[in-house]
Every structure is written in structure tokens, then in C-alpha cells.
Amino acid sequence: MEGYRVIPWGEVHSWRCDACGLCCKGFRVPLRMDEYVKIASRFGYGAVEFDLGKVYLKRGINDRCIFQRYWGGKWLCSLQAMKPLACKLYPFRVLSRPKYPGGGEAYYNYRGVELYIYLDPHCPGIRLGTPSREFVTKVLPEIVEISLGKRTRQYYSTDYKIPYPLFRL
């Protein structure tokens, strides 16, 4: 998110994943050690790439994540059951202190924990304006709980959940 303006959550009316696939194209998705172990164990070491001591999901054709599939007019993640944290959180960035301009609009208090939430402006699912009730009461708490490790399942912060047998590498 360096080099361009991020959007503080307080300027966002709503956000919804429309499965456009842009989030899985051109980005390097970093993996935590537990994610790397799960993915490499299930799909082999060809599913990841290494660079300067870090591990990332492998990218394939057109610089797109190899786990992304086009189905029913949408780009969907075939890693739903073990989707990396970075993927679950996109286009959100949850920080413990303000890093970008608009810190006041990014401030979010979650049960006494002070956080700053920004969104990547490249995501076409963002609608600017006064935050909607659903965005404030459902989407943001889910994103925060995922970022804090209090929840793993997504409901409001993902598009479709397609049955796993549809996807094979």
C-alpha cells in the first residue's frame, strides 16, 4: 500500500467482494509459517515461491495466483478451507497505530483495542460515503476478529463458497 493513497474505513459506505479477481493478480501473497506448512503439505512445494527468506503463494499465468479459478463468471479462491490471512483481509489493512494520512477516519475501537483500518483503493468493491450499518456492524468486526486471530471463518468478507471438489490443481 506504499506509494498511493489508502482509504480510511470512515470514508467507506460499504464493501463487498464481487469476485473480480484483481486482488489475486499481481500481488505477492506472504505466507505465515503455519500457512506455508499446510499449503506445501497439501499441494507440494510447487505451490509456493521463496524470496529473501520469505514464502509467497505461487503466481502463474498473467501473474495470477495459481489457486484462483474462473467459475460462473467470477474469479474464486480454491483455498477457501486454508486461505492465508493476507488473502482473508484484503482489501483491508488493520494496524495498531496510524500509518497513513486520515488516521482519525481510520480509528476503530474494538472492545477496548485501538486499531486503525485502511482499505486498498484498487479494490472495485469499495463504495465511498458515510459508513453503512452493515459495514460497521458486520464487515468491520469480522475483519478485525480475523486479523486478531479471534475468528477464522469468513462470511461477510468473502464472495462465494464453492464446494471444494470443483477445484483441483
N, C-alpha and C positions, 0 to 999 in steps of 0.2 A: 504494500500500500504506500510505499515511499514514492515520492515524485508526482503525486497527483492528490487532489482533494478527496478526502474521505467524507462521508456524510454522518454527522452525529444522529443517533436514533431519535432525538427530539424533533428532527426535521422530517421524519418519515411517517406518512399516514399509514401505510401498510406495506407488507412484503409477503410475497407468495412465490414459491418455486414454480416456475412454469415449464421446467424440464427443457429449457432451450439448449443446454449443453455447453454454454460458454464458460462456465466455471471449471469445466474439466478439459479445457483446451488452452494450451499454452502455459499453464501454471505448473509449478513443481510442487507436488504434494508431499510434505515431510511426514515421515512416519516415526512414531514413538517406538521404543524397543519392543514393547508387547505387541504392537500392531505389526511390526516387521516380522516377528516370530510367527504370528497367526497366518499372515498372508503368505509368507515364504513356505511355511509348512503345508499349507493347503494348495498353493498354486506353483510352487517352485521358485528358485532364485531368479528366474527369467521375468518374474512379475515385478521386480524391483530394480532400482538402479542406485549406485553408490557414487557419492561425490564429496570430497573433502571431509570424510568421517561421518557423513550423514546418509540416511537412506530415504529414498523417494519412491513413490509409485512410478512404474514404468509408463512412458508415453509411447504411443505408436504412430499410426497413420495420421497425418495432418496435425501432429503434436498433441493428439487427444489421448487421454488416459485409456489404457488398454482395457479397463473394466467398464467403460461406458458403452452402452448398446443403444442402437436406434430401434425403437419398437413403438408401433402405433402413433407415429408422428411426433414422438418425444424422445429425448436423449435420457436414458435411465442408467442408474448405477447398479451394476451387478454385484456389488459388495455390500448390499444393504445390511446383511447379518453381521458384517465385520468392517463396516465403513470407518475409515480413520477419522479421528477427532477433527482434523483440519477440514475435511470434507463436510462433516456434520455442521460445522459452524459457519461455513461460507454462505453468504457474503458478510457475516458478522465478525467483528473483532472485539473481544471482551478483554479489557485491560484493567489493571489495579490502580492506574493513575492516568491522567490525561496525557496523551502523546501528540495530539494534533490540535489545530485550532478548533474552537467550538466545544471546548471542554464542558462548559455549563450545559449545553444542549445534549452532551454525551453522558452526563452524570446519571447514574442509576443506582438506587439503593435497594439491595436485595437482602432483606432480613438483617439489616444492620451492616452488611458488607458493602463498602463503597466501591463502585465499578464505573468504568467509562466504556460505552458501547458505540462503535462506529460501524458503518457499512461501506462496502466497496461499491463505488458508483458505476462500475462496469456491469453490474447485475441488472438486467432489464425487469426483474420482478419487483423492484423498488418503486413505490408511489410516494412522492413527496407531499407534505402537508402536515396538518395537525394530526398527531398520532391517534389512530382509531382505538376503540375499546378492545377489540380482538388483538390488535398488535401489542397493546400494553399488558393485557391480562393473560394472553395465551402464548403468543410468539416469543416475546422477550423473556418471560420466566423460563420457558423451555430452553432457549439458547443459553441463558445464564446457568441453569441447572446442568446442562450438558457440559458447559465449559468448566464448571466447578466439580465435575465428577459425581454429582448427586443423581444423575439420570443418564441412561444410555440410549433408550428408545426415543425415536423421533415420531412426532405426529404432525405438528404444525410447521415444522421446519424442514420438510421434505415433500416431494411431489407424490409419486406413486410407489406403492409396494407391490412389485410384480413377483409372482411365485418363482422361487429360485430355479426350478427345472428349466425355465425358459432361457437361462444363461449358462453357457459353457465357454471356457477359453479354448 
